[in-house]
Amino acid sequence: MRVFTTGQVAKICKVAPRTVSKWFDSGRLKGYRIPGSQDRRIPEDKLIAFLKAHGMPYEQLLLMSLQRILLVSRDEILAESLVERFPDSDGVIVKHANSGFEAGLICRDFHPQFVVVDFAIGQADARSLCTNLSRPDLAFECQLLVILRGSAKSLRPALEKRGINDIFTAPFDMEDFCASLAASMNGKNKMRKSA
């Protein structure tokens, strides 16, 4: 379970940190103090209960507790396979974009932890998206998985140097692909290259 600082809660609720401290000190917002300091911590379940009780939106917070995958591909069969393999009921949510532009719009609110970029969307679009998602100043961190097809296969060495988390070359086994993604989601797979 995640635990939030008063500053983080203030950003979620769009209020000043001092307001959150007042909620905490009055007992309306449950949590605990760090021993030996004045720092407060609010467990996620207590924050959600507080938001519900006061009619404040909490859907974004619930979304952030799920494993979030964004597939950027024009391959509808691949999209259907991912949704089938990782259903929402398993604590995973899969969203699909058909272009780098659409992916950028989705990333703004969705903050995916895993982005699968299929170079079938076009080399220039896919490369630009990978570059943008690899920027250190990005407001969220994600692991990039890449699917190379056709002439894009020649980009493999350059992508490996960039630190892409996983590279698949089409055609590939869908079960291997999903197993690699699941391993990444469980923190067991930091970098595995698939031929």
ABEGO torsion letter per residue (X at the ends): XBBBBAAAAAAAAGBBAAAAAAAAAAGABBEBBBBGBABBBBBAAAAAAAAAAAGBBAAAAAAAABBBBBBBBABAAAAAAAAAABBAAAGBBBBBBABAAAAAAAAAAAGBABBBBBAAAEAAAAAAAAAAAABAABABBBBBBBBBBEAAAAAAAAAAAAGBABBBBOBBBAAAAAAAAAAAAAGABABBBBX
